[in-house]
């Protein structure tokens, strides 16, 4: 469980993370692009989680990210259930609570801002 995010449950705040890579997940309408951020920190620079996956939304797309770029964004901490909820016993994994960042907005690529400034 992400204990540092639990402390901020339902709070909207500013976070930063290091862009690692793009990925793909199966969505309702087919494959969807995702992105991985490493070492996600709060506004005080404290690491709240070692990694998070996000949907590759328009905000992230417009940031023109390259590996190693620092991304700043606002998001709300939300609780969710993780684990397998199907009927196959061979795939069973315990359902547990965890925390994520939802509704990312005001996405900025801080490395691009440094180059421009």
Secondary structure, DSSP 8 states (H G I E B T S, - for coil): --HHHHTTTT-EEEEEEEEEEEEEEEETTEEEEEEEEEEEE-TTS-EEEEEEEEE--HHHHHT---TT-EEEEEEEEEEEEES--SS-GGG----EEEEEEEEEEEEEEHHHHHHH-
